């Protein structure tokens, strides 16, 4: 992550701004449960800190650090031919198949989007966008073999969302400017 820090930060910000542009075209209910976190400036500051520092680390450890390899290993094991040669290969390798990683990427991205479903009032367009964001984070994790890299991209993605909100609301002073 240290070697590629500038590229990872840039990727997170670009993905965030791209998603915001796309999301402005997606219908979302006027009132969503997430709005309850944006009532006072101090609430928004707490959500900003949590959303840029803690949530990305926790979510990346769970989804791309644990579930991604777990589902890929399970897929590879279940699709393994029941021959002695295949079992010997299974016992002597630590590599995951492309099919296993693809299956795992899709399953974990569905779960990632569903984790956020309640706060987005189950708006399918917004959930599909989060599914795609999860696929990008998964690609970063697989390509770099680092959860730290996907966590950094995730944190910068979230930061871009809060930065836009910060600018639109005049430093979180005019929360009434939040428009859906």
C-alpha positions in Angstrom: 0.0 0.0 0.0 2.9 2.4 0.8 4.4 1.9 -2.7 1.2 2.7 -4.5 -0.4 5.2 -2.0 -0.9 8.0 -4.5 -2.5 5.8 -7.1 -4.7 4.1 -4.5 -5.8 7.5 -3.2 -6.5 8.8 -6.7 -8.4 5.6 -7.5 -10.6 6.0 -4.4 -11.4 9.6 -5.2 -12.1 9.0 -8.9 -14.4 6.1 -8.1 -16.2 8.2 -5.5 -16.7 11.1 -7.8 -17.8 8.8 -10.6 -20.3 7.1 -8.3 -21.6 10.4 -7.2 -22.2 11.5 -10.8 -23.9 8.2 -11.6 -25.9 8.3 -8.4 -27.3 11.7 -9.2 -29.1 10.0 -12.2 -30.5 7.2 -10.1 -33.9 7.6 -8.4 -33.7 7.3 -4.6 -36.6 7.8 -2.2 -36.9 11.3 -0.8 -36.3 10.1 2.7 -33.9 7.3 3.5 -32.8 6.0 6.9 -29.3 7.3 6.3 -30.7 10.9 6.6 -31.1 10.3 10.4 -27.3 10.6 10.7 -27.3 14.1 9.1 -29.5 16.1 11.6 -26.8 18.2 13.3 -23.2 19.2 12.2 -21.7 17.2 15.2 -23.6 14.1 14.0 -22.2 14.6 10.5 -18.7 15.0 11.8 -18.9 11.8 13.7 -20.3 9.9 10.7 -17.5 11.4 8.6 -14.8 10.2 11.0 -16.4 6.8 11.3 -17.1 6.5 7.5 -13.5 7.4 6.5 -11.5 5.8 9.2 -13.2 2.9 10.9 -15.9 1.5 8.5 -13.5 1.0 5.6 -11.0 -0.9 7.7 -13.7 -3.1 9.3 -15.6 -3.8 6.1 -12.4 -4.6 4.1 -11.1 -7.0 6.7 -14.5 -8.7 6.8 -15.4 -8.8 3.1 -12.1 -8.8 1.2 -9.8 -10.1 3.9 -12.0 -13.0 5.2 -15.0 -13.7 3.0 -13.3 -13.3 -0.4 -10.7 -16.0 0.2 -13.1 -18.1 2.2 -15.7 -18.3 -0.5 -13.0 -18.8 -3.2 -11.5 -21.7 -1.2 -14.9 -23.2 -0.7 -15.7 -22.9 -4.4 -12.4 -24.5 -5.4 -12.8 -27.3 -2.9 -16.4 -28.0 -3.9 -15.6 -28.0 -7.6 -12.5 -30.2 -7.1 -12.7 -33.6 -8.9 -12.7 -36.4 -6.5 -9.5 -38.0 -7.7 -6.2 -38.6 -6.0 -4.4 -36.3 -8.4 -6.8 -33.5 -7.7 -6.6 -34.0 -3.9 -2.8 -34.0 -4.0 -2.8 -30.8 -6.0 -5.3 -29.3 -3.4 -3.0 -30.3 -0.6 0.1 -28.8 -2.2 -1.1 -25.5 -3.5 -2.2 -22.2 -2.0 -3.4 -20.6 -5.2 -7.0 -19.9 -5.9 -8.6 -20.4 -9.3 -9.9 -17.6 -11.4 -13.4 -19.2 -11.3 -13.3 -19.4 -7.5 -12.2 -15.7 -7.2 -14.9 -14.6 -9.7 -17.6 -16.5 -7.8 -16.3 -15.1 -4.5 -16.1 -11.5 -5.9 -19.8 -11.7 -6.9 -21.0 -13.3 -3.7 -19.1 -10.9 -1.4 -20.2 -7.9 -3.5 -23.8 -8.9 -3.2 -23.4 -9.2 0.6 -21.5 -5.9 0.7 -24.4 -4.1 -1.1 -27.0 -5.9 1.1 -25.1 -4.7 4.2 -25.9 -1.1 3.1 -29.4 -1.8 1.9 -31.2 -0.7 5.0 -29.5 2.7 5.1 -30.4 3.3 1.4 -34.1 2.2 1.9 -33.4 -0.8 -0.4 -33.1 1.5 -3.5 -32.0 -1.1 -6.1 -30.2 1.4 -8.3 -28.1 2.6 -5.4 -27.4 -0.9 -4.3 -26.3 -1.9 -7.8 -23.8 1.0 -7.7 -22.5 -0.3 -4.4 -22.2 -3.7 -5.8 -20.0 -2.3 -8.6 -17.9 -0.3 -6.1 -17.4 -3.6 -4.2 -16.2 -5.2 -7.4 -13.7 -2.4 -7.8 -12.5 -2.9 -4.2 -12.3 -6.6 -4.8 -10.2 -6.1 -8.0 -7.8 -3.9 -6.0 -7.5 -6.6 -3.3 -6.9 -9.4 -5.8 -4.4 -7.4 -8.0 -2.4 -6.1 -5.1 -2.9 -9.1 -2.7 -3.4 -6.5 0.1 -6.4 -5.7 2.2 -4.6 -2.5 3.2 -4.8 -1.3 -0.4 -8.5 -2.0 -0.8 -9.1 -0.3 2.6 -7.2 2.8 1.5 -9.2 3.0 -1.8 -12.5 2.4 0.3 -11.5 5.2 2.7 -10.8 7.6 -0.1 -14.0 6.6 -1.8 -16.0 7.4 1.4 -13.9 10.6 1.9 -14.9 11.8 -1.6 -18.6 11.4 -0.6 -18.1 13.3 2.6 -16.0 16.0 0.9 -18.8 16.6 -1.6 -21.3 16.8 1.3 -19.0 19.2 3.2 -18.7 21.5 0.2 -22.5 21.5 -0.6 -23.4 22.2 3.0 -20.9 25.0 3.6 -18.8 23.0 6.0 -21.7 21.0 7.5 -23.3 24.3 8.6 -26.3 24.2 6.2 -27.5 20.6 6.3 -30.8 21.7 4.8 -28.9 22.0 1.4 -28.7 18.2 1.2 -30.9 17.4 -1.8 -32.0 14.0 -2.9 
